[in-house]
């Protein structure tokens, strides 16, 4: 059996799609339609036969681009497309490719699907996606915790080694990773610099590393200043300096990660890195929480306005942003200390 998986959403969604890809790969080749931004995370993945890049906003925009990508899907010989992203555009892509399509009954493009699967709000999203491959003749699946998978290659590992060697950090030295960024402004916890200062006192043998995109460099600079003011050893700022799989390789070497509800959370889940995740405008019950063996979720309980949206917006709709502002650096530092000292 040859399958196609269409996932043109965010990076975290692609990471959470890997259990579905692995499941389908047990029966045959799997070809994945991905955006330019999330395609790289599938490099080296043994379950992926090929990646078809769909640049839906630029080179493949419009009907001409849609038909071109559909032809590439058709050429794989896939007989079924699994709609991990459920827009009208991806539904049309599957229809133009001439393949059957399976997707969620809540998706915008559901009217074009060959078969619709119930979207379970009470399941983790990795489990929801995995269940797209269920045979409808079988009993309903039992939800399990599924860990995504990534495969950093030798160049990714070399990137990390070079950065750590340049910072005079020996192999095996304890590292705490901070991921202060997010595409969604209201998801960015504002106290990472204060947290870094707390960690200098609580975990003096650990070095702080900051991961993120190039645009997160100002956040890393604020963290570096806070550590310097507390007399800590210099941080390792990797923002904009590592590939996606390079960041995953770095997380595999870390004692713990502190992250917002964003892509690094899912990178850490794939590498089974102990994770402290900070949720504000969104909540883990939406299905996007951490699945590393050791993890903690910190959030401001009792706010009737949470969750305020599916992703978090540019500003708090009520202008108080208590969901993030009320999470203290001390509370987060305590969680980091606890998880770092747990064997």
C-alpha positions in Angstrom: 0.0 0.0 0.0 1.3 3.5 -0.9 0.0 6.4 1.2 0.2 10.1 1.1 0.0 12.3 4.2 -0.9 15.9 3.7 0.4 18.2 6.5 0.7 21.8 5.6 0.2 23.3 9.0 2.7 24.5 11.6 6.0 22.8 12.6 4.6 21.3 15.8 1.7 19.7 13.8 4.2 18.1 11.5 6.2 16.7 14.4 3.0 15.3 15.9 2.1 13.7 12.6 5.2 11.4 12.7 3.4 8.6 14.7 0.8 8.4 11.9 3.5 8.3 9.3 5.3 5.5 11.1 2.0 3.5 11.4 1.4 3.8 7.7 5.0 2.9 6.8 4.4 -0.5 8.3 2.2 -1.3 5.3 4.1 0.5 2.5 5.7 3.7 1.2 4.6 7.0 2.7 4.9 10.3 0.8 4.4 13.5 2.8 3.2 16.8 1.4 4.8 19.5 3.5 5.4 23.3 3.5 8.9 24.6 3.0 9.0 25.5 6.7 8.1 22.1 8.1 9.6 19.8 5.4 13.1 19.9 6.9 12.0 18.2 10.2 11.4 15.0 8.2 15.0 14.7 7.0 16.5 11.3 7.7 13.2 9.9 8.9 13.1 6.2 8.0 9.3 6.1 7.6 9.2 8.8 5.0 9.7 7.7 1.4 9.7 11.2 0.0 8.7 14.7 0.9 6.7 16.8 -1.6 7.2 20.4 -0.8 4.0 22.5 -1.4 4.9 26.2 -1.2 1.2 27.2 -1.1 1.9 30.9 -0.6 4.6 31.5 -3.1 5.8 29.3 -6.0 2.8 26.9 -5.7 0.2 29.5 -5.1 -3.1 29.4 -7.0 -4.7 26.7 -9.1 -1.7 26.1 -11.3 0.5 25.3 -8.3 -2.2 23.1 -6.8 -2.4 21.1 -10.0 1.4 20.8 -10.2 1.6 19.4 -6.6 -1.4 17.1 -7.2 0.4 15.7 -10.2 3.4 14.9 -8.0 1.2 13.2 -5.5 -0.4 11.2 -8.3 3.0 10.1 -9.6 3.8 8.4 -6.2 1.2 5.8 -6.8 -0.5 6.7 -3.6 -4.1 5.3 -3.3 -5.1 7.1 -0.1 -4.3 10.5 1.3 -4.5 11.1 5.0 -5.5 14.7 5.7 -3.5 15.7 8.7 -4.3 19.3 7.8 -7.9 19.8 6.9 -8.3 22.9 4.8 -10.3 23.2 1.6 -7.0 23.6 -0.3 -5.5 20.2 0.9 -8.9 18.5 0.3 -8.9 19.9 -3.3 -5.3 18.7 -3.7 -6.2 15.1 -2.8 -9.2 15.3 -5.2 -7.1 16.6 -8.0 -4.5 13.8 -7.4 -7.3 11.3 -7.9 -6.8 9.5 -4.5 -9.2 8.6 -1.8 -9.0 10.9 1.2 -9.4 10.3 4.9 -9.8 13.2 7.3 -11.6 14.6 10.4 -15.3 15.3 10.4 -14.6 18.8 11.7 -12.3 19.9 8.9 -13.1 22.6 6.5 -12.6 20.3 3.6 -14.5 17.4 5.0 -17.2 17.5 2.2 -14.6 16.4 -0.3 -13.3 13.5 1.8 -13.9 9.8 0.9 -14.1 9.0 4.5 -14.5 11.1 7.6 -13.2 10.2 11.1 -14.5 11.6 14.4 -12.3 14.3 15.8 -11.8 13.5 19.5 -11.4 16.5 21.7 -10.4 14.4 24.6 -7.3 12.9 22.9 -3.8 14.2 22.4 -3.4 15.4 18.8 -0.7 12.8 18.0 -3.3 10.2 18.9 -6.0 11.9 16.9 -3.8 11.9 13.8 -2.6 8.3 14.4 -6.3 7.2 14.5 -6.8 8.5 10.9 -5.3 5.2 9.8 -7.8 3.0 11.8 -9.9 0.5 9.9 -13.5 1.6 10.3 -14.5 -2.1 10.6 -12.4 -2.4 13.8 -13.5 -1.4 17.3 -12.8 2.2 18.3 -9.1 2.6 19.2 -8.0 3.0 22.8 -6.2 6.3 23.2 -2.5 5.9 24.1 0.3 8.4 24.6 2.2 8.5 21.3 5.6 10.0 21.2 6.7 11.7 17.9 10.0 10.8 16.4 12.8 12.8 14.8 16.2 11.8 13.4 18.9 14.4 13.6 21.8 13.5 11.3 25.6 13.8 11.6 25.6 17.4 10.3 23.0 18.4 13.0 25.0 16.7 15.7 28.2 18.5 14.4 26.5 21.8 14.6 25.6 21.3 18.3 29.1 20.0 19.2 30.8 23.0 17.6 28.6 25.5 19.5 29.2 23.7 22.8 32.9 23.4 22.3 33.1 27.1 21.4 31.5 27.8 24.7 34.0 25.6 26.6 31.2 23.2 27.6 32.6 19.6 27.9 30.6 16.6 26.8 28.0 15.5 29.3 27.9 18.8 31.1 24.4 19.6 32.5 22.4 22.0 30.3 19.1 23.7 30.8 17.4 24.8 27.6 15.1 27.8 27.4 12.8 28.5 24.4 11.3 31.9 25.0 9.8 32.5 21.5 6.6 31.8 19.8 4.9 32.9 16.6 1.9 33.9 18.8 2.7 36.9 21.0 0.4 36.0 23.9 2.0 32.6 24.2 5.4 34.1 25.0 5.9 34.0 28.8 7.5 37.4 29.7 9.8 36.2 32.5 12.5 34.0 30.9 15.2 36.5 31.9 14.1 36.4 35.6 14.0 32.6 35.4 17.5 32.5 34.1 18.6 34.6 37.1 16.9 32.2 39.5 18.6 29.2 37.9 22.0 30.7 38.4 21.4 30.5 42.1 19.5 27.2 42.2 21.5 25.1 39.7 25.0 26.7 39.5 26.5 23.6 37.9 24.1 23.9 34.9 24.7 26.1 31.8 21.8 27.8 30.2 21.3 27.4 26.4 18.7 29.3 24.5 17.0 27.9 21.4 14.8 29.6 18.8 14.7 31.3 15.5 16.8 34.3 14.5 14.0 36.6 15.5 14.3 35.4 19.1 17.8 36.9 19.5 16.5 39.9 21.5 14.9 37.5 24.0 18.2 35.6 24.2 20.1 38.8 24.8 17.8 39.7 27.8 18.4 36.2 29.2 22.2 36.6 28.8 22.1 40.0 30.6 20.1 38.5 33.5 22.6 35.7 33.9 25.5 38.0 33.7 24.0 40.3 36.4 23.7 37.3 38.7 27.3 36.3 38.2 26.5 33.2 36.2 28.5 31.7 33.5 27.7 32.9 29.9 24.7 31.4 28.2 24.9 29.6 24.9 22.7 31.5 22.5 21.8 29.2 19.6 18.9 31.4 18.2 19.1 31.3 14.4 22.2 29.2 14.5 20.8 25.7 14.4 18.7 23.8 12.0 15.4 22.4 13.3 17.0 19.0 13.7 20.1 20.6 15.2 17.8 22.1 17.9 16.4 18.6 18.4 19.9 17.2 18.7 20.8 19.9 21.3 17.6 19.1 23.3 18.6 15.5 23.5 21.7 16.6 25.4 19.8 18.8 27.9 18.7 18.0 31.4 15.4 19.9 30.8 13.7 22.4 28.6 11.4 25.3 29.6 9.2 26.3 26.7 6.0 28.0 25.8 3.2 26.1 24.0 5.2 26.2 20.7 7.3 24.0 18.4 10.2 23.4 20.9 7.8 21.6 23.2 7.2 19.0 20.5 10.9 18.8 19.5 11.5 17.9 23.2 8.7 15.3 23.2 10.3 13.7 20.2 13.7 13.6 21.9 12.2 12.6 25.3 13.8 15.6 27.0 12.2 16.5 30.4 9.9 19.4 29.7 8.4 22.2 31.6 5.7 23.8 29.4 4.1 27.1 30.1 0.5 27.4 29.0 -1.4 30.8 28.9 -4.0 31.5 26.3 -4.2 27.9 25.3 -4.6 24.8 27.5 -3.1 21.2 27.3 -6.6 19.8 27.1 -6.7 21.0 23.5 -4.3 18.1 22.7 -0.9 19.7 22.3 0.7 19.1 25.7 4.1 17.4 26.3 4.5 13.7 26.1 8.1 13.3 27.3 8.4 10.7 30.1 9.1 13.5 32.6 7.2 16.7 32.1 5.4 19.4 34.0 2.7 21.8 32.8 2.5 25.1 34.6 -0.5 27.4 34.1 -2.6 30.0 35.8 -5.6 28.0 37.1 -9.0 29.5 37.7 -9.1 32.1 34.9 -12.6 31.8 33.3 -11.2 33.4 30.1 -8.9 30.5 29.4 -8.5 29.3 26.7 -9.2 32.4 24.7 -8.4 31.0 21.3 -7.0 28.0 19.4 -3.5 29.5 19.1 -3.2 32.7 21.1 -3.3 36.1 19.5 -1.3 39.2 19.2 -2.7 40.7 22.4 -4.8 39.6 25.3 -8.5 40.2 24.4 -9.2 41.5 27.9 -5.9 43.5 28.1 -4.7 41.9 31.4 -2.7 38.8 30.2 -2.9 37.3 33.6 -2.6 33.8 32.2 1.1 34.5 31.6 1.9 37.4 33.9 0.8 35.5 36.9 3.3 32.7 36.4 6.2 33.6 38.6 9.8 33.0 37.8 10.2 31.4 41.2 7.5 28.8 40.5 9.0 27.9 37.2 12.5 27.7 38.7 11.2 25.3 41.4 9.7 23.1 38.7 13.0 23.1 36.7 15.0 22.3 39.8 12.7 19.4 40.7 12.7 17.9 37.2 16.4 18.3 36.8 17.2 16.5 40.0 14.9 13.6 39.3 16.8 10.6 38.0 
